Amino acid sequence: MSMNSIDNPSIEFSASIQPLDVTEAMKSLLWNRQLLKYIGVWPLEISHAFFLFFFIYLLVHCLLTFAELTLGKHNFDVNMAIIDENVLHLMTLIKITMCWINRQSLRRLLIEVQDNFLADNYNTFEKRFIFMKYAKLAKYYFFVAVPSMTIAIGFYYIQELISNVKMAMSNSSWSYKLPYKTRTFVDIRDIRIYTCLCIYQILVPPSIVLGFVGFDCLFTNLAFHITAQFGVLSCMLREILDDSRGFQCNMKELVLRHYKLIRQAKTLEDKYNVIILQQLMGSTFQLCASGYYTLLERIIRGSVDRDGLTLFIFCTYAFAVLSTLFIYCYIGECLIQEVIEINCGDTGCFI
């Protein structure tokens, strides 16, 4: 398969490849490309213009949020709401920056990964089952993470926008408040200026979906694929041990393939270890802060309609975050089990 097969989903596969299975296995990567491509950090198709635009946009947004936090005279509850918002934006900025910094190594890893999307590599039912099982898991995570985060972030923006507009219209002495709590340095009383600033902030939700979720989907795709290859390697080892005539030649190929997988797993660990730590700490803090803010809204606002929408947004966002934390842990467990299967499974062999 050519290097650009992931970038061009319309490529026809040769007769030796099973189109249905390979196409299904590649779907998650193709969808992942659509997320990271439009923020400029898809490793096989880097766009410096898109990346710089979103990097500067998110950086300015985070700085204005910090300015509001430090310069604004707010009580503890408002400060918690500001921090809760900004943690997600800051995590998104860090993720796309790390993806851009590591673009060369991730590009090489993706090229090696797509070389495995050949049906000839999976000539037994067991190999096909292992390969497709992990490919489907990556696809299922995409189905969960992208819609849930899109719904949560989109409804949060709409809720804050409508609430702030109603508040300002009910009392002409109040200035308009932006959906995301950033420093404006002046009171916004002109509806036209307020509309322009809301349009400026409307890019925050797609930035989070493209950068934050897209980065997690990339890790999930790569990690599940490497895990699948360890499982396939275990099947190959059992086949080789049953073949006494080609044992020496096949074992040499197996050791080289094992070394390649270890190198790929090491590359993935080196590029994602800081992000995984950030994900664990930041997401845990955000869940606690969001839960506190949701309870606070119920006590202060006292509106049944707003209570219901706030609770829906929190539950949807919590589901997205918890699913990401779960998939990170599950990937680690699957990888450990597949490696154990190679080293001391049914074969009793260690390579």
C-alpha positions as CSV (number, residue, x, y, z in Angstrom):
1,M,0.0,0.0,0.0
2,S,1.3,3.5,-0.8
3,M,2.3,6.0,1.8
4,N,-0.7,8.2,1.0
5,S,-3.4,5.5,1.3
6,I,-4.7,7.0,4.5
7,D,-4.8,10.5,3.1
8,N,-6.8,9.3,0.0
9,P,-9.6,7.0,1.1
10,S,-10.6,6.5,-2.6
11,I,-7.5,4.4,-3.4
12,E,-8.5,1.0,-4.8
13,F,-6.7,-1.9,-3.2
14,S,-5.1,-4.6,-5.3
15,A,-6.7,-8.0,-5.9
16,S,-4.6,-9.6,-3.1
17,I,-6.2,-7.4,-0.5
18,Q,-9.7,-7.9,0.9
19,P,-11.3,-4.5,0.4
20,L,-14.1,-4.9,3.0
21,D,-11.9,-5.9,6.0
22,V,-9.1,-3.4,5.3
23,T,-11.5,-0.5,4.6
24,E,-13.4,-1.2,7.8
25,A,-10.1,-1.4,9.8
26,M,-8.9,2.0,8.3
27,K,-12.2,3.9,8.9
28,S,-11.1,5.2,12.4
29,L,-7.8,6.5,11.0
30,L,-9.6,8.1,8.1
31,W,-12.1,9.8,10.4
32,N,-9.2,10.8,12.8
33,R,-7.5,12.5,9.8
34,Q,-10.5,14.7,9.3
35,L,-10.2,16.0,12.8
36,L,-6.5,16.7,13.0
37,K,-6.3,17.9,9.4
38,Y,-8.4,21.0,9.9
39,I,-6.4,22.0,12.9
40,G,-3.1,21.5,11.0
41,V,-1.5,18.7,13.0
42,W,-2.3,15.5,11.1
43,P,1.2,13.9,11.0
44,L,0.9,12.9,7.4
45,E,-0.5,16.3,6.3
46,I,0.9,19.1,8.4
47,S,-0.5,22.6,7.7
48,H,1.6,25.3,9.4
49,A,-1.0,28.0,8.6
50,F,-3.9,26.1,10.3
51,F,-1.7,25.2,13.3
52,L,-0.4,28.7,13.8
53,F,-3.9,30.1,13.5
54,F,-5.4,27.8,16.2
55,F,-2.3,28.0,18.3
56,I,-2.4,31.8,18.5
57,Y,-6.1,31.8,18.9
58,L,-6.1,29.4,21.8
59,L,-3.0,31.1,23.4
60,V,-4.7,34.5,23.3
61,H,-7.9,33.0,24.6
62,C,-6.1,31.3,27.6
63,L,-4.2,34.5,28.3
64,L,-7.4,36.5,28.4
65,T,-8.9,34.0,30.7
66,F,-5.9,34.2,33.1
67,A,-6.2,38.0,32.9
68,E,-9.8,37.7,34.0
69,L,-8.9,35.4,36.8
70,T,-6.1,37.6,38.2
71,L,-7.4,41.1,37.4
72,G,-11.1,40.6,37.9
73,K,-12.6,40.9,41.4
74,H,-14.6,37.7,41.6
75,N,-15.7,35.5,44.5
76,F,-14.5,31.9,44.9
77,D,-17.4,30.4,42.9
78,V,-16.8,32.5,39.8
79,N,-13.1,31.9,40.0
80,M,-13.8,28.2,40.1
81,A,-16.0,28.5,37.0
82,I,-13.2,30.4,35.2
83,I,-10.6,27.8,36.1
84,D,-12.9,25.0,35.1
85,E,-13.4,26.5,31.6
86,N,-9.7,27.3,31.1
87,V,-8.3,23.8,32.1
88,L,-10.0,22.3,29.0
89,H,-8.8,25.1,26.7
90,L,-5.2,24.9,28.1
91,M,-5.2,21.1,27.7
92,T,-6.3,21.5,24.1
93,L,-3.5,24.0,23.4
94,I,-0.9,21.7,25.0
95,K,-2.1,18.7,23.0
96,I,-2.0,20.3,19.5
97,T,1.4,21.8,20.4
98,M,2.8,18.5,21.4
99,C,1.4,16.9,18.2
100,W,3.1,19.6,16.1
101,I,6.4,19.3,18.0
102,N,6.4,15.5,17.5
103,R,5.1,15.6,14.0
104,Q,8.1,13.9,12.4
105,S,8.2,10.9,14.7
106,L,4.4,10.5,14.6
107,R,4.6,10.6,10.8
108,R,7.2,7.8,10.7
109,L,5.1,5.8,13.1
110,L,1.9,6.3,11.1
111,I,3.7,5.3,7.9
112,E,4.8,2.1,9.5
113,V,1.3,1.4,10.9
114,Q,-0.4,1.8,7.5
115,D,2.0,-0.8,6.0
116,N,0.2,-3.3,8.2
117,F,-3.1,-2.8,6.6
118,L,-2.6,-5.7,4.2
119,A,-4.9,-8.7,4.2
120,D,-2.0,-10.9,3.3
121,N,-0.6,-10.3,6.8
122,Y,-3.6,-11.9,8.4
123,N,-3.9,-15.3,6.7
124,T,-5.7,-17.1,9.5
125,F,-9.0,-16.6,11.2
126,E,-7.3,-15.9,14.6
127,K,-5.1,-13.2,13.2
128,R,-8.0,-11.5,11.4
129,F,-10.1,-11.7,14.5
130,I,-7.4,-10.0,16.7
131,F,-6.7,-7.3,14.1
132,M,-10.4,-6.4,13.5
133,K,-11.2,-6.6,17.3
134,Y,-8.8,-3.8,18.1
135,A,-9.6,-1.8,15.0
136,K,-13.3,-1.9,16.0
137,L,-12.5,-0.8,19.5
138,A,-10.7,2.3,18.1
139,K,-13.8,3.0,15.9
140,Y,-16.2,2.6,18.9
141,Y,-14.2,5.1,20.9
142,F,-14.4,7.6,18.1
143,F,-18.2,7.1,18.1
144,V,-18.4,7.8,21.8
145,A,-15.8,10.6,22.2
146,V,-16.6,12.9,19.3
147,P,-20.4,13.2,19.6
148,S,-20.4,13.4,23.4
149,M,-17.8,16.1,23.5
150,T,-19.4,18.0,20.7
151,I,-22.8,18.0,22.4
152,A,-21.4,19.0,25.8
153,I,-19.2,21.9,24.5
154,G,-21.8,23.1,22.0
155,F,-24.7,23.2,24.5
156,Y,-22.5,24.8,27.1
157,Y,-21.7,27.7,24.7
158,I,-25.4,28.1,23.7
159,Q,-26.5,28.0,27.3
160,E,-24.1,30.6,28.5
161,L,-24.8,32.8,25.5
162,I,-28.6,32.8,26.0
163,S,-28.4,33.2,29.7
164,N,-26.1,36.2,29.5
165,V,-28.2,37.9,26.8
166,K,-31.4,37.5,28.8
167,M,-29.7,38.8,31.9
168,A,-28.4,42.0,30.1
169,M,-31.8,42.6,28.4
170,S,-33.7,42.3,31.6
171,N,-31.6,45.0,33.2
172,S,-30.3,47.8,30.9
173,S,-27.7,48.8,33.5
174,W,-25.8,45.6,33.2
175,S,-23.3,45.0,30.5
176,Y,-23.2,41.9,28.3
177,K,-21.1,38.9,29.4
178,L,-19.3,36.6,27.0
179,P,-20.1,32.9,26.9
180,Y,-16.6,32.1,27.9
181,K,-15.3,34.1,30.8
182,T,-12.4,36.1,29.4
183,R,-11.1,39.6,30.0
184,T,-12.7,42.3,27.8
185,F,-11.1,45.3,29.6
186,V,-14.2,47.4,28.8
187,D,-17.9,47.0,29.5
188,I,-19.8,45.6,26.5
189,R,-23.1,47.5,26.1
190,D,-23.2,47.7,22.3
191,I,-25.0,44.6,20.9
192,R,-22.9,44.8,17.7
193,I,-19.6,44.6,19.6
194,Y,-21.0,41.8,21.7
195,T,-22.0,39.9,18.5
196,C,-18.5,40.2,17.1
197,L,-16.9,39.0,20.3
198,C,-19.4,36.0,20.4
199,I,-18.4,35.1,16.9
200,Y,-14.8,35.3,18.0
201,Q,-15.5,32.8,20.8
202,I,-17.6,30.5,18.7
203,L,-14.3,28.9,17.4
204,V,-13.5,27.5,20.9
205,P,-15.9,24.5,20.6
206,P,-14.6,23.3,17.3
207,S,-11.0,23.8,18.5
208,I,-11.7,21.5,21.4
209,V,-13.3,18.8,19.3
210,L,-10.6,18.9,16.6
211,G,-7.6,19.3,18.9
212,F,-8.5,17.7,22.2
213,V,-10.6,14.8,21.0
214,G,-8.6,14.4,17.8
215,F,-5.4,13.9,19.7
216,D,-7.0,11.3,22.0
217,C,-8.4,9.4,18.9
218,L,-4.9,9.4,17.3
219,F,-3.4,7.9,20.5
220,T,-6.2,5.3,20.6
221,N,-5.7,4.3,17.0
222,L,-2.0,3.9,17.3
223,A,-2.1,2.1,20.6
224,F,-4.8,-0.3,19.7
225,H,-3.0,-1.1,16.4
226,I,0.3,-1.8,18.1
227,T,-1.6,-4.0,20.7
228,A,-3.2,-5.9,17.8
229,Q,0.2,-6.5,16.2
230,F,1.5,-8.0,19.5
231,G,-1.5,-10.3,19.4
232,V,-0.8,-11.3,15.8
233,L,2.8,-11.8,16.7
234,S,1.7,-14.3,19.4
235,C,-0.2,-16.2,16.7
236,M,2.8,-16.2,14.4
237,L,5.0,-17.6,17.2
238,R,2.7,-20.6,17.7
239,E,2.7,-21.2,14.0
240,I,6.5,-21.1,13.8
241,L,6.9,-23.5,16.8
242,D,4.7,-26.0,14.9
243,D,6.9,-25.7,11.7
244,S,10.1,-27.6,12.3
245,R,11.5,-27.2,8.8
246,G,11.3,-23.3,8.6
247,F,11.9,-22.7,12.2
248,Q,15.2,-20.9,12.1
249,C,14.4,-18.5,9.2
250,N,10.9,-17.7,10.5
251,M,12.2,-17.2,14.0
252,K,14.7,-14.6,12.8
253,E,11.8,-12.7,11.0
254,L,9.7,-13.0,14.2
255,V,12.4,-11.5,16.4
256,L,12.9,-8.6,14.0
257,R,9.2,-7.9,14.0
258,H,9.1,-8.1,17.8
259,Y,11.9,-5.6,18.0
260,K,10.0,-3.3,15.6
261,L,6.9,-3.4,17.7
262,I,8.9,-2.7,20.9
263,R,10.4,0.3,19.2
264,Q,7.0,1.6,18.0
265,A,5.5,1.1,21.5
266,K,8.5,3.0,23.0
267,T,8.0,5.9,20.5
268,L,4.3,6.1,21.4
269,E,5.2,6.1,25.1
270,D,7.8,8.8,24.8
271,K,5.5,11.1,22.8
272,Y,2.4,10.6,25.0
273,N,3.6,10.1,28.5
274,V,3.4,13.8,29.5
275,I,0.0,14.1,27.8
276,I,-1.3,11.1,29.6
277,L,-0.2,12.5,32.9
278,Q,-1.9,15.8,32.0
279,Q,-5.0,14.0,30.9
280,L,-5.3,12.2,34.2
281,M,-4.7,15.2,36.4
282,G,-6.5,17.7,34.4
283,S,-9.6,15.6,33.7
284,T,-9.9,14.5,37.3
285,F,-9.7,18.1,38.5
286,Q,-12.3,19.2,35.8
287,L,-14.8,16.5,36.8
288,C,-14.6,17.7,40.4
289,A,-14.8,21.3,39.5
290,S,-17.6,20.8,37.0
291,G,-19.6,18.8,39.5
292,Y,-19.2,21.5,42.1
293,Y,-20.2,24.2,39.5
294,T,-23.3,22.1,38.5
295,L,-24.4,21.9,42.2
296,L,-23.8,25.6,42.6
297,E,-25.9,26.4,39.6
298,R,-28.8,24.4,41.0
299,I,-28.6,26.2,44.4
300,I,-28.1,29.8,43.1
301,R,-30.2,29.9,39.9
302,G,-33.2,27.9,41.1
303,S,-34.5,27.5,37.5
304,V,-35.8,24.1,36.6
305,D,-35.1,24.5,32.9
306,R,-31.6,25.7,33.5
307,D,-31.0,23.0,36.1
308,G,-32.0,20.3,33.6
309,L,-29.8,21.6,30.8
310,T,-26.8,22.2,33.2
311,L,-27.2,18.6,34.5
312,F,-27.4,17.3,30.9
313,I,-24.3,19.1,29.9
314,F,-22.4,17.9,32.9
315,C,-23.5,14.3,32.4
316,T,-22.5,14.4,28.7
317,Y,-19.2,16.0,29.4
318,A,-18.5,13.6,32.3
319,F,-19.3,10.7,30.1
320,A,-16.8,11.9,27.4
321,V,-14.1,12.5,30.0
322,L,-14.6,9.2,31.8
323,S,-14.7,7.2,28.5
324,T,-11.3,8.7,27.6
325,L,-9.8,7.9,31.0
326,F,-11.2,4.4,30.7
327,I,-9.9,3.8,27.2
328,Y,-6.4,4.9,28.3
329,C,-6.4,2.4,31.1
330,Y,-8.0,-0.3,29.0
331,I,-5.3,0.2,26.3
332,G,-2.6,-0.3,28.9
333,E,-4.2,-3.5,30.2
334,C,-4.7,-4.9,26.7
335,L,-1.1,-4.2,25.8
336,I,0.2,-5.8,28.9
337,Q,-1.9,-8.9,28.3
338,E,-0.8,-9.3,24.7
339,V,2.9,-8.9,25.7
340,I,2.5,-11.5,28.5
341,E,0.9,-13.8,26.0
342,I,4.0,-13.6,23.8
343,N,6.5,-14.0,26.6
344,C,5.0,-16.7,28.7
345,G,1.7,-17.8,27.1
346,D,0.8,-21.1,25.7
347,T,4.1,-21.4,23.9
348,G,6.2,-21.1,27.1
349,C,8.7,-19.2,25.0
350,F,10.4,-15.9,25.7
351,I,11.6,-13.6,22.9
